Amino acid sequence: MKEVVLQKFAEVFGDAEGAQVYFAPGRVNMIGEHTDYNGGHVFPCALTIGTYGVARKRQDRKLRFYSMNFKQLGVLESSLDELKPDPKADWTNYPKGVMWAFGEKGMQVPAGMDILLNGNIPNGSGLSSSASVEVLTGYILRDLFGFEVSNQELALIGQYSENHFNGVNCGIMDQFAIAMGKQGHAIFLDTADLSYEYAPIKLENAKIVIACSNKKRGLGDSKYNERRSECETALAQLQQVCQITSLGELTEEAFEQHKDAITDEVHRRRAKHAVYENQRTIQAVEALKANDIKRFGQLMNASHVSLRDDYEVTGKELDTLVEEAWKVDGVIGSRMTGAGFGGCTVSIVEDRAIDTFIVQVGAAYESRIGYAADFYVVESGDGPRRL
């Protein structure tokens, strides 16, 4: 891939002299969905698929962007003096947002750049292509201009830019998982205080398989903000009867004891998911440490049921992918991953069953939904780097 992107860079920008090649991964969340804004735990891992970038400093303040994924847009020009969101909402809002965020944090980008990107994360899949671009841009700025920022700070800058430049009210999980990725491990992250540990993913004779529903969705229409406010309402009512600052602080027992304080039945189910999913995530990491992959799979399955019934964020496409996965002998666990209402499922599948899984689930999905799903056999990978 390095030669491919360098060659394209030379083709688009005249030559590739002085250009550097970089990579930032995508991420998948193994378990712990819709817990990050509820003060709970998440368990994502960085992937070996992601975003490749070629960058070169300029002598002026001009910014020239080109994406191999959006060839039809050609070279998009901007300037360090015009770092504001473009209402045409093209993809350059993500790298420009990070440059703006660096400036907001007291690190002014001193010179323009030519930047080419090529991602092999499926767009709109829920594997965090936008966060991958943000972390990649931050890594490029640090490398080219010598800014002193840690990878964890790159994650926070990426989240800040998405919240304040792009107007998406995302949590920290995506950028953190990408910036802090470690091959062979997932990150057990407490979103309440950003304490984390690496837990090895030892999948003997099994792989992670991602199924992309190919249903088009955006975070806005995925009712993401609606779920957030339902949880905030439930939390406010629980706070009348117990001393907590987030739903993530409750055990299942404590929730059952106090749940009647939540007057609306729907809000009660939303809160139940947040509490139980957080506990499932803690138990799942313990199961992995004990090398009990079967138990990990059972917790993944229970997570999907809760997201379907209590949180109501799955939809026909994701439910079909998961229900068909459960029918395949050799599937250890399967669940939706990401915000929901489209996007992807993540499954742990024994090596012997992978081909059957892809054929069987793929055929059932296409016959029920009317269009095909895409499948990716992935591995956990490292965080951002210069190639």
Contacts in CASP RR format, 6 or more apart in sequence:
PFRMAT RR
TARGET T0000
AUTHOR 0000-0000-0000
METHOD contacts of the structure
MODEL  1
MKEVVLQKFAEVFGDAEGAQVYFAPGRVNMIGEHTDYNGGHVFPCALTIG
TYGVARKRQDRKLRFYSMNFKQLGVLESSLDELKPDPKADWTNYPKGVMW
AFGEKGMQVPAGMDILLNGNIPNGSGLSSSASVEVLTGYILRDLFGFEVS
NQELALIGQYSENHFNGVNCGIMDQFAIAMGKQGHAIFLDTADLSYEYAP
IKLENAKIVIACSNKKRGLGDSKYNERRSECETALAQLQQVCQITSLGEL
TEEAFEQHKDAITDEVHRRRAKHAVYENQRTIQAVEALKANDIKRFGQLM
NASHVSLRDDYEVTGKELDTLVEEAWKVDGVIGSRMTGAGFGGCTVSIVE
DRAIDTFIVQVGAAYESRIGYAADFYVVESGDGPRRL
1 52 0 8 1.000
1 118 0 8 1.000
1 120 0 8 1.000
2 21 0 8 1.000
2 52 0 8 1.000
2 387 0 8 1.000
4 118 0 8 1.000
5 21 0 8 1.000
5 52 0 8 1.000
5 53 0 8 1.000
5 54 0 8 1.000
5 68 0 8 1.000
5 116 0 8 1.000
5 118 0 8 1.000
6 16 0 8 1.000
6 19 0 8 1.000
6 21 0 8 1.000
6 54 0 8 1.000
7 16 0 8 1.000
8 54 0 8 1.000
8 66 0 8 1.000
8 68 0 8 1.000
8 116 0 8 1.000
8 118 0 8 1.000
9 16 0 8 1.000
9 19 0 8 1.000
9 54 0 8 1.000
9 56 0 8 1.000
9 66 0 8 1.000
9 114 0 8 1.000
9 116 0 8 1.000
10 16 0 8 1.000
12 66 0 8 1.000
12 75 0 8 1.000
12 116 0 8 1.000
13 56 0 8 1.000
13 64 0 8 1.000
13 66 0 8 1.000
13 114 0 8 1.000
13 116 0 8 1.000
16 54 0 8 1.000
16 56 0 8 1.000
17 56 0 8 1.000
18 56 0 8 1.000
19 54 0 8 1.000
19 55 0 8 1.000
19 56 0 8 1.000
19 114 0 8 1.000
20 54 0 8 1.000
20 55 0 8 1.000
20 56 0 8 1.000
20 140 0 8 1.000
20 143 0 8 1.000
20 144 0 8 1.000
20 386 0 8 1.000
21 52 0 8 1.000
21 53 0 8 1.000
21 54 0 8 1.000
21 386 0 8 1.000
21 387 0 8 1.000
22 52 0 8 1.000
22 53 0 8 1.000
22 54 0 8 1.000
22 55 0 8 1.000
22 136 0 8 1.000
22 139 0 8 1.000
22 140 0 8 1.000
22 143 0 8 1.000
22 384 0 8 1.000
22 385 0 8 1.000
22 386 0 8 1.000
22 387 0 8 1.000
23 50 0 8 1.000
23 51 0 8 1.000
23 52 0 8 1.000
23 53 0 8 1.000
23 136 0 8 1.000
23 384 0 8 1.000
23 385 0 8 1.000
23 387 0 8 1.000
24 50 0 8 1.000
24 51 0 8 1.000
24 132 0 8 1.000
24 133 0 8 1.000
24 135 0 8 1.000
24 136 0 8 1.000
24 139 0 8 1.000
24 178 0 8 1.000
24 383 0 8 1.000
24 384 0 8 1.000
25 46 0 8 1.000
25 47 0 8 1.000
25 48 0 8 1.000
25 49 0 8 1.000
25 50 0 8 1.000
25 132 0 8 1.000
25 178 0 8 1.000
25 181 0 8 1.000
25 381 0 8 1.000
25 382 0 8 1.000
25 383 0 8 1.000
25 384 0 8 1.000
26 46 0 8 1.000
26 47 0 8 1.000
26 49 0 8 1.000
26 50 0 8 1.000
26 51 0 8 1.000
26 121 0 8 1.000
26 127 0 8 1.000
26 128 0 8 1.000
26 129 0 8 1.000
26 131 0 8 1.000
26 132 0 8 1.000
26 177 0 8 1.000
26 178 0 8 1.000
27 44 0 8 1.000
27 45 0 8 1.000
27 46 0 8 1.000
27 47 0 8 1.000
27 127 0 8 1.000
27 128 0 8 1.000
27 131 0 8 1.000
27 132 0 8 1.000
27 173 0 8 1.000
27 174 0 8 1.000
27 177 0 8 1.000
27 178 0 8 1.000
28 44 0 8 1.000
28 45 0 8 1.000
28 47 0 8 1.000
28 127 0 8 1.000
28 208 0 8 1.000
28 210 0 8 1.000
28 337 0 8 1.000
28 344 0 8 1.000
28 346 0 8 1.000
28 378 0 8 1.000
29 42 0 8 1.000
29 43 0 8 1.000
29 44 0 8 1.000
29 173 0 8 1.000
29 177 0 8 1.000
29 337 0 8 1.000
29 338 0 8 1.000
29 346 0 8 1.000
30 43 0 8 1.000
30 44 0 8 1.000
30 45 0 8 1.000
30 186 0 8 1.000
30 201 0 8 1.000
30 208 0 8 1.000
30 284 0 8 1.000
30 300 0 8 1.000
30 337 0 8 1.000
30 346 0 8 1.000
31 43 0 8 1.000
31 277 0 8 1.000
31 280 0 8 1.000
31 281 0 8 1.000
31 284 0 8 1.000
31 296 0 8 1.000
31 299 0 8 1.000
31 300 0 8 1.000
31 303 0 8 1.000
31 335 0 8 1.000
32 40 0 8 1.000
32 41 0 8 1.000
32 42 0 8 1.000
32 43 0 8 1.000
32 277 0 8 1.000
32 278 0 8 1.000
32 280 0 8 1.000
32 281 0 8 1.000
32 303 0 8 1.000
33 277 0 8 1.000
33 303 0 8 1.000
33 307 0 8 1.000
33 311 0 8 1.000
33 313 0 8 1.000
33 335 0 8 1.000
33 336 0 8 1.000
33 337 0 8 1.000
33 338 0 8 1.000
34 227 0 8 1.000
34 273 0 8 1.000
34 274 0 8 1.000
34 277 0 8 1.000
34 307 0 8 1.000
34 311 0 8 1.000
34 313 0 8 1.000
34 339 0 8 1.000
35 41 0 8 1.000
35 42 0 8 1.000
35 191 0 8 1.000
35 248 0 8 1.000
35 274 0 8 1.000
35 277 0 8 1.000
35 278 0 8 1.000
35 281 0 8 1.000
36 42 0 8 1.000
36 171 0 8 1.000
36 172 0 8 1.000
36 173 0 8 1.000
36 191 0 8 1.000
37 171 0 8 1.000
37 191 0 8 1.000
37 228 0 8 1.000
37 231 0 8 1.000
38 231 0 8 1.000
38 235 0 8 1.000
38 246 0 8 1.000
38 247 0 8 1.000
38 248 0 8 1.000
38 274 0 8 1.000
38 278 0 8 1.000
39 190 0 8 1.000
39 191 0 8 1.000
39 192 0 8 1.000
39 246 0 8 1.000
39 247 0 8 1.000
39 248 0 8 1.000
39 249 0 8 1.000
39 278 0 8 1.000
40 190 0 8 1.000
40 191 0 8 1.000
40 192 0 8 1.000
40 246 0 8 1.000
40 247 0 8 1.000
40 248 0 8 1.000
40 274 0 8 1.000
40 278 0 8 1.000
40 281 0 8 1.000
41 188 0 8 1.000
41 189 0 8 1.000
41 190 0 8 1.000
41 191 0 8 1.000
41 278 0 8 1.000
41 281 0 8 1.000
41 282 0 8 1.000
41 285 0 8 1.000
42 173 0 8 1.000
42 177 0 8 1.000
42 187 0 8 1.000
42 189 0 8 1.000
42 191 0 8 1.000
42 281 0 8 1.000
43 186 0 8 1.000
43 187 0 8 1.000
43 188 0 8 1.000
43 189 0 8 1.000
43 199 0 8 1.000
43 281 0 8 1.000
43 284 0 8 1.000
43 285 0 8 1.000
44 173 0 8 1.000
44 174 0 8 1.000
44 176 0 8 1.000
44 177 0 8 1.000
44 186 0 8 1.000
44 187 0 8 1.000
44 189 0 8 1.000
45 177 0 8 1.000
45 181 0 8 1.000
45 184 0 8 1.000
45 185 0 8 1.000
45 186 0 8 1.000
45 187 0 8 1.000
45 201 0 8 1.000
45 380 0 8 1.000
45 381 0 8 1.000
46 177 0 8 1.000
46 178 0 8 1.000
46 180 0 8 1.000
46 181 0 8 1.000
46 182 0 8 1.000
46 380 0 8 1.000
46 381 0 8 1.000
46 382 0 8 1.000
46 383 0 8 1.000
47 121 0 8 1.000
47 127 0 8 1.000
47 378 0 8 1.000
47 379 0 8 1.000
47 380 0 8 1.000
47 381 0 8 1.000
48 378 0 8 1.000
48 379 0 8 1.000
48 380 0 8 1.000
48 381 0 8 1.000
49 119 0 8 1.000
49 120 0 8 1.000
49 121 0 8 1.000
49 127 0 8 1.000
49 376 0 8 1.000
49 378 0 8 1.000
50 119 0 8 1.000
50 120 0 8 1.000
50 121 0 8 1.000
50 129 0 8 1.000
50 132 0 8 1.000
51 117 0 8 1.000
51 118 0 8 1.000
51 119 0 8 1.000
51 121 0 8 1.000
51 129 0 8 1.000
51 132 0 8 1.000
51 133 0 8 1.000
51 136 0 8 1.000
52 117 0 8 1.000
52 118 0 8 1.000
52 119 0 8 1.000
52 120 0 8 1.000
52 387 0 8 1.000
53 115 0 8 1.000
53 116 0 8 1.000
53 117 0 8 1.000
53 118 0 8 1.000
53 136 0 8 1.000
53 140 0 8 1.000
54 115 0 8 1.000
54 116 0 8 1.000
55 113 0 8 1.000
55 114 0 8 1.000
55 115 0 8 1.000
55 116 0 8 1.000
55 140 0 8 1.000
55 144 0 8 1.000
56 113 0 8 1.000
56 114 0 8 1.000
57 111 0 8 1.000
57 112 0 8 1.000
57 113 0 8 1.000
57 144 0 8 1.000
58 64 0 8 1.000
58 111 0 8 1.000
58 112 0 8 1.000
58 113 0 8 1.000
58 114 0 8 1.000
59 111 0 8 1.000
60 111 0 8 1.000
60 112 0 8 1.000
61 79 0 8 1.000
61 80 0 8 1.000
61 81 0 8 1.000
61 111 0 8 1.000
61 112 0 8 1.000
62 77 0 8 1.000
62 78 0 8 1.000
62 79 0 8 1.000
62 112 0 8 1.000
63 77 0 8 1.000
63 78 0 8 1.000
63 79 0 8 1.000
63 80 0 8 1.000
63 92 0 8 1.000
63 96 0 8 1.000
63 99 0 8 1.000
63 112 0 8 1.000
63 113 0 8 1.000
63 115 0 8 1.000
64 75 0 8 1.000
64 76 0 8 1.000
64 77 0 8 1.000
64 78 0 8 1.000
64 113 0 8 1.000
64 114 0 8 1.000
64 115 0 8 1.000
65 75 0 8 1.000
65 76 0 8 1.000
65 77 0 8 1.000
65 78 0 8 1.000
65 91 0 8 1.000
65 92 0 8 1.000
65 95 0 8 1.000
65 115 0 8 1.000
65 116 0 8 1.000
65 117 0 8 1.000
66 74 0 8 1.000
66 75 0 8 1.000
66 76 0 8 1.000
66 115 0 8 1.000
66 116 0 8 1.000
66 117 0 8 1.000
67 73 0 8 1.000
67 91 0 8 1.000
67 116 0 8 1.000
67 117 0 8 1.000
67 118 0 8 1.000
68 116 0 8 1.000
68 117 0 8 1.000
68 118 0 8 1.000
68 119 0 8 1.000
69 91 0 8 1.000
69 117 0 8 1.000
69 118 0 8 1.000
69 119 0 8 1.000
69 123 0 8 1.000
70 90 0 8 1.000
70 91 0 8 1.000
73 90 0 8 1.000
73 91 0 8 1.000
76 90 0 8 1.000
76 92 0 8 1.000
78 92 0 8 1.000
78 96 0 8 1.000
79 112 0 8 1.000
80 99 0 8 1.000
80 109 0 8 1.000
80 111 0 8 1.000
80 112 0 8 1.000
83 96 0 8 1.000
83 97 0 8 1.000
83 99 0 8 1.000
83 100 0 8 1.000
84 100 0 8 1.000
85 93 0 8 1.000
85 96 0 8 1.000
85 97 0 8 1.000
85 165 0 8 1.000
85 166 0 8 1.000
85 167 0 8 1.000
86 92 0 8 1.000
86 93 0 8 1.000
86 96 0 8 1.000
91 117 0 8 1.000
91 133 0 8 1.000
93 165 0 8 1.000
93 166 0 8 1.000
94 130 0 8 1.000
94 133 0 8 1.000
94 134 0 8 1.000
94 137 0 8 1.000
94 161 0 8 1.000
94 162 0 8 1.000
94 166 0 8 1.000
95 115 0 8 1.000
95 117 0 8 1.000
95 133 0 8 1.000
95 134 0 8 1.000
95 137 0 8 1.000
96 165 0 8 1.000
97 134 0 8 1.000
97 137 0 8 1.000
97 161 0 8 1.000
97 165 0 8 1.000
97 166 0 8 1.000
98 134 0 8 1.000
98 137 0 8 1.000
98 138 0 8 1.000
98 141 0 8 1.000
98 157 0 8 1.000
98 158 0 8 1.000
98 161 0 8 1.000
99 109 0 8 1.000
99 137 0 8 1.000
99 141 0 8 1.000
100 161 0 8 1.000
100 165 0 8 1.000
101 157 0 8 1.000
101 158 0 8 1.000
101 160 0 8 1.000
101 161 0 8 1.000
101 164 0 8 1.000
101 165 0 8 1.000
102 108 0 8 1.000
102 109 0 8 1.000
102 138 0 8 1.000
102 141 0 8 1.000
102 147 0 8 1.000
102 157 0 8 1.000
103 109 0 8 1.000
104 160 0 8 1.000
104 164 0 8 1.000
105 157 0 8 1.000
105 160 0 8 1.000
107 141 0 8 1.000
107 147 0 8 1.000
107 149 0 8 1.000
109 141 0 8 1.000
109 145 0 8 1.000
110 145 0 8 1.000
111 145 0 8 1.000
113 140 0 8 1.000
113 144 0 8 1.000
115 137 0 8 1.000
115 140 0 8 1.000
117 133 0 8 1.000
117 136 0 8 1.000
119 129 0 8 1.000
119 132 0 8 1.000
121 127 0 8 1.000
121 128 0 8 1.000
121 129 0 8 1.000
121 132 0 8 1.000
122 129 0 8 1.000
122 212 0 8 1.000
122 374 0 8 1.000
122 376 0 8 1.000
123 129 0 8 1.000
124 216 0 8 1.000
124 217 0 8 1.000
124 218 0 8 1.000
124 343 0 8 1.000
125 210 0 8 1.000
125 212 0 8 1.000
125 343 0 8 1.000
125 344 0 8 1.000
126 337 0 8 1.000
126 338 0 8 1.000
126 339 0 8 1.000
126 343 0 8 1.000
126 344 0 8 1.000
127 210 0 8 1.000
127 344 0 8 1.000
128 174 0 8 1.000
128 177 0 8 1.000
128 178 0 8 1.000
130 162 0 8 1.000
130 166 0 8 1.000
130 168 0 8 1.000
130 174 0 8 1.000
131 158 0 8 1.000
131 162 0 8 1.000
131 170 0 8 1.000
131 174 0 8 1.000
131 175 0 8 1.000
131 178 0 8 1.000
132 178 0 8 1.000
134 157 0 8 1.000
134 158 0 8 1.000
134 161 0 8 1.000
134 162 0 8 1.000
134 175 0 8 1.000
135 154 0 8 1.000
135 155 0 8 1.000
135 158 0 8 1.000
135 175 0 8 1.000
135 178 0 8 1.000
135 179 0 8 1.000
135 383 0 8 1.000
135 384 0 8 1.000
136 384 0 8 1.000
138 149 0 8 1.000
138 154 0 8 1.000
138 157 0 8 1.000
138 158 0 8 1.000
139 154 0 8 1.000
139 384 0 8 1.000
139 385 0 8 1.000
139 386 0 8 1.000
141 147 0 8 1.000
142 149 0 8 1.000
142 154 0 8 1.000
143 386 0 8 1.000
149 157 0 8 1.000
151 179 0 8 1.000
151 180 0 8 1.000
151 383 0 8 1.000
151 384 0 8 1.000
152 176 0 8 1.000
152 179 0 8 1.000
152 180 0 8 1.000
152 194 0 8 1.000
154 175 0 8 1.000
154 179 0 8 1.000
154 384 0 8 1.000
155 172 0 8 1.000
155 175 0 8 1.000
155 176 0 8 1.000
155 178 0 8 1.000
155 179 0 8 1.000
155 180 0 8 1.000
156 172 0 8 1.000
156 175 0 8 1.000
158 175 0 8 1.000
159 170 0 8 1.000
159 171 0 8 1.000
159 172 0 8 1.000
159 175 0 8 1.000
162 168 0 8 1.000
162 170 0 8 1.000
162 175 0 8 1.000
163 169 0 8 1.000
163 170 0 8 1.000
168 219 0 8 1.000
169 224 0 8 1.000
169 225 0 8 1.000
169 228 0 8 1.000
170 219 0 8 1.000
171 191 0 8 1.000
172 191 0 8 1.000
172 194 0 8 1.000
173 189 0 8 1.000
173 191 0 8 1.000
176 187 0 8 1.000
176 189 0 8 1.000
176 194 0 8 1.000
176 196 0 8 1.000
177 187 0 8 1.000
177 189 0 8 1.000
178 383 0 8 1.000
178 384 0 8 1.000
179 383 0 8 1.000
179 384 0 8 1.000
180 187 0 8 1.000
180 196 0 8 1.000
180 383 0 8 1.000
181 187 0 8 1.000
181 380 0 8 1.000
181 381 0 8 1.000
181 382 0 8 1.000
181 383 0 8 1.000
182 198 0 8 1.000
182 380 0 8 1.000
182 381 0 8 1.000
182 382 0 8 1.000
182 383 0 8 1.000
183 379 0 8 1.000
183 380 0 8 1.000
183 381 0 8 1.000
183 382 0 8 1.000
184 200 0 8 1.000
184 201 0 8 1.000
184 379 0 8 1.000
184 380 0 8 1.000
184 381 0 8 1.000
185 198 0 8 1.000
185 199 0 8 1.000
185 200 0 8 1.000
185 201 0 8 1.000
185 380 0 8 1.000
186 198 0 8 1.000
186 199 0 8 1.000
186 201 0 8 1.000
186 288 0 8 1.000
186 380 0 8 1.000
187 196 0 8 1.000
187 197 0 8 1.000
187 198 0 8 1.000
187 199 0 8 1.000
188 196 0 8 1.000
188 197 0 8 1.000
188 198 0 8 1.000
188 199 0 8 1.000
188 281 0 8 1.000
188 285 0 8 1.000
189 195 0 8 1.000
189 196 0 8 1.000
190 196 0 8 1.000
192 246 0 8 1.000
192 248 0 8 1.000
192 249 0 8 1.000
199 285 0 8 1.000
199 288 0 8 1.000
199 289 0 8 1.000
200 288 0 8 1.000
201 208 0 8 1.000
201 288 0 8 1.000
201 380 0 8 1.000
202 288 0 8 1.000
202 291 0 8 1.000
202 293 0 8 1.000
203 293 0 8 1.000
203 348 0 8 1.000
204 293 0 8 1.000
205 350 0 8 1.000
205 351 0 8 1.000
205 352 0 8 1.000
206 293 0 8 1.000
206 332 0 8 1.000
206 348 0 8 1.000
206 349 0 8 1.000
206 350 0 8 1.000
206 351 0 8 1.000
207 348 0 8 1.000
207 349 0 8 1.000
207 351 0 8 1.000
207 354 0 8 1.000
207 377 0 8 1.000
207 378 0 8 1.000
207 379 0 8 1.000
208 346 0 8 1.000
208 347 0 8 1.000
208 348 0 8 1.000
208 377 0 8 1.000
208 378 0 8 1.000
208 379 0 8 1.000
208 380 0 8 1.000
209 346 0 8 1.000
209 347 0 8 1.000
209 348 0 8 1.000
209 349 0 8 1.000
209 354 0 8 1.000
209 357 0 8 1.000
209 358 0 8 1.000
209 375 0 8 1.000
209 376 0 8 1.000
209 377 0 8 1.000
209 378 0 8 1.000
210 337 0 8 1.000
210 344 0 8 1.000
210 345 0 8 1.000
210 346 0 8 1.000
210 347 0 8 1.000
210 375 0 8 1.000
210 376 0 8 1.000
210 378 0 8 1.000
211 321 0 8 1.000
211 325 0 8 1.000
211 344 0 8 1.000
211 345 0 8 1.000
211 347 0 8 1.000
211 361 0 8 1.000
211 362 0 8 1.000
211 365 0 8 1.000
211 373 0 8 1.000
211 374 0 8 1.000
211 375 0 8 1.000
212 343 0 8 1.000
212 344 0 8 1.000
212 373 0 8 1.000
212 374 0 8 1.000
212 375 0 8 1.000
212 376 0 8 1.000
213 317 0 8 1.000
213 318 0 8 1.000
213 321 0 8 1.000
213 342 0 8 1.000
213 343 0 8 1.000
213 344 0 8 1.000
213 345 0 8 1.000
213 365 0 8 1.000
213 369 0 8 1.000
213 373 0 8 1.000
214 371 0 8 1.000
214 372 0 8 1.000
214 373 0 8 1.000
214 374 0 8 1.000
215 317 0 8 1.000
215 341 0 8 1.000
215 342 0 8 1.000
215 343 0 8 1.000
217 339 0 8 1.000
217 340 0 8 1.000
217 341 0 8 1.000
217 342 0 8 1.000
217 343 0 8 1.000
219 339 0 8 1.000
221 341 0 8 1.000
222 313 0 8 1.000
222 339 0 8 1.000
222 340 0 8 1.000
222 341 0 8 1.000
222 342 0 8 1.000
223 313 0 8 1.000
223 341 0 8 1.000
224 339 0 8 1.000
227 270 0 8 1.000
227 311 0 8 1.000
227 313 0 8 1.000
230 266 0 8 1.000
230 267 0 8 1.000
230 270 0 8 1.000
231 247 0 8 1.000
231 267 0 8 1.000
231 270 0 8 1.000
231 271 0 8 1.000
231 274 0 8 1.000
233 264 0 8 1.000
233 267 0 8 1.000
234 247 0 8 1.000
234 262 0 8 1.000
234 264 0 8 1.000
234 267 0 8 1.000
234 268 0 8 1.000
234 270 0 8 1.000
234 271 0 8 1.000
235 244 0 8 1.000
235 246 0 8 1.000
235 247 0 8 1.000
235 271 0 8 1.000
237 261 0 8 1.000
237 262 0 8 1.000
237 263 0 8 1.000
237 267 0 8 1.000
238 244 0 8 1.000
238 247 0 8 1.000
238 250 0 8 1.000
238 258 0 8 1.000
238 259 0 8 1.000
238 261 0 8 1.000
238 262 0 8 1.000
238 271 0 8 1.000
240 261 0 8 1.000
241 258 0 8 1.000
241 261 0 8 1.000
242 250 0 8 1.000
242 254 0 8 1.000
242 258 0 8 1.000
244 250 0 8 1.000
247 271 0 8 1.000
247 274 0 8 1.000
247 275 0 8 1.000
247 278 0 8 1.000
248 274 0 8 1.000
248 275 0 8 1.000
248 278 0 8 1.000
250 258 0 8 1.000
250 275 0 8 1.000
251 275 0 8 1.000
251 279 0 8 1.000
252 275 0 8 1.000
252 276 0 8 1.000
252 279 0 8 1.000
255 271 0 8 1.000
255 272 0 8 1.000
255 275 0 8 1.000
255 276 0 8 1.000
259 268 0 8 1.000
259 271 0 8 1.000
259 272 0 8 1.000
262 268 0 8 1.000
262 271 0 8 1.000
269 309 0 8 1.000
269 310 0 8 1.000
269 311 0 8 1.000
270 310 0 8 1.000
270 311 0 8 1.000
272 306 0 8 1.000
272 310 0 8 1.000
273 306 0 8 1.000
273 307 0 8 1.000
273 310 0 8 1.000
273 311 0 8 1.000
276 306 0 8 1.000
276 310 0 8 1.000
277 303 0 8 1.000
277 306 0 8 1.000
277 307 0 8 1.000
280 299 0 8 1.000
280 302 0 8 1.000
280 303 0 8 1.000
280 306 0 8 1.000
283 295 0 8 1.000
283 299 0 8 1.000
284 295 0 8 1.000
284 296 0 8 1.000
284 297 0 8 1.000
284 299 0 8 1.000
284 300 0 8 1.000
287 293 0 8 1.000
287 295 0 8 1.000
287 296 0 8 1.000
287 299 0 8 1.000
288 296 0 8 1.000
293 332 0 8 1.000
293 348 0 8 1.000
294 332 0 8 1.000
296 332 0 8 1.000
296 333 0 8 1.000
296 348 0 8 1.000
297 332 0 8 1.000
297 333 0 8 1.000
297 348 0 8 1.000
298 333 0 8 1.000
300 333 0 8 1.000
300 334 0 8 1.000
300 335 0 8 1.000
300 346 0 8 1.000
300 348 0 8 1.000
301 326 0 8 1.000
301 333 0 8 1.000
301 334 0 8 1.000
301 335 0 8 1.000
303 335 0 8 1.000
304 314 0 8 1.000
304 322 0 8 1.000
304 334 0 8 1.000
304 335 0 8 1.000
304 336 0 8 1.000
307 313 0 8 1.000
307 314 0 8 1.000
307 335 0 8 1.000
307 336 0 8 1.000
307 340 0 8 1.000
308 314 0 8 1.000
308 315 0 8 1.000
308 319 0 8 1.000
313 336 0 8 1.000
313 339 0 8 1.000
313 340 0 8 1.000
313 341 0 8 1.000
314 322 0 8 1.000
314 336 0 8 1.000
314 340 0 8 1.000
314 341 0 8 1.000
315 340 0 8 1.000
315 341 0 8 1.000
315 342 0 8 1.000
316 368 0 8 1.000
316 369 0 8 1.000
317 342 0 8 1.000
317 343 0 8 1.000
317 365 0 8 1.000
317 369 0 8 1.000
318 336 0 8 1.000
318 340 0 8 1.000
318 341 0 8 1.000
318 342 0 8 1.000
318 343 0 8 1.000
318 345 0 8 1.000
320 364 0 8 1.000
320 365 0 8 1.000
320 368 0 8 1.000
320 369 0 8 1.000
321 334 0 8 1.000
321 336 0 8 1.000
321 345 0 8 1.000
321 361 0 8 1.000
321 365 0 8 1.000
321 373 0 8 1.000
322 334 0 8 1.000
322 335 0 8 1.000
322 336 0 8 1.000
322 345 0 8 1.000
324 360 0 8 1.000
324 361 0 8 1.000
324 362 0 8 1.000
324 364 0 8 1.000
324 365 0 8 1.000
325 331 0 8 1.000
325 333 0 8 1.000
325 334 0 8 1.000
325 345 0 8 1.000
325 347 0 8 1.000
325 357 0 8 1.000
325 361 0 8 1.000
326 333 0 8 1.000
326 334 0 8 1.000
327 360 0 8 1.000
328 349 0 8 1.000
328 353 0 8 1.000
328 356 0 8 1.000
328 357 0 8 1.000
328 360 0 8 1.000
328 361 0 8 1.000
329 353 0 8 1.000
329 356 0 8 1.000
330 349 0 8 1.000
330 350 0 8 1.000
330 352 0 8 1.000
330 353 0 8 1.000
330 357 0 8 1.000
331 347 0 8 1.000
331 348 0 8 1.000
331 349 0 8 1.000
331 350 0 8 1.000
331 353 0 8 1.000
331 357 0 8 1.000
332 347 0 8 1.000
332 348 0 8 1.000
332 349 0 8 1.000
332 350 0 8 1.000
333 347 0 8 1.000
333 348 0 8 1.000
334 345 0 8 1.000
334 346 0 8 1.000
334 347 0 8 1.000
334 348 0 8 1.000
335 345 0 8 1.000
335 346 0 8 1.000
335 347 0 8 1.000
336 342 0 8 1.000
336 343 0 8 1.000
336 344 0 8 1.000
336 345 0 8 1.000
336 346 0 8 1.000
337 344 0 8 1.000
337 345 0 8 1.000
337 346 0 8 1.000
338 344 0 8 1.000
347 357 0 8 1.000
349 357 0 8 1.000
354 377 0 8 1.000
357 375 0 8 1.000
358 375 0 8 1.000
361 373 0 8 1.000
361 375 0 8 1.000
362 372 0 8 1.000
362 373 0 8 1.000
362 375 0 8 1.000
365 372 0 8 1.000
365 373 0 8 1.000
366 372 0 8 1.000
366 373 0 8 1.000
END
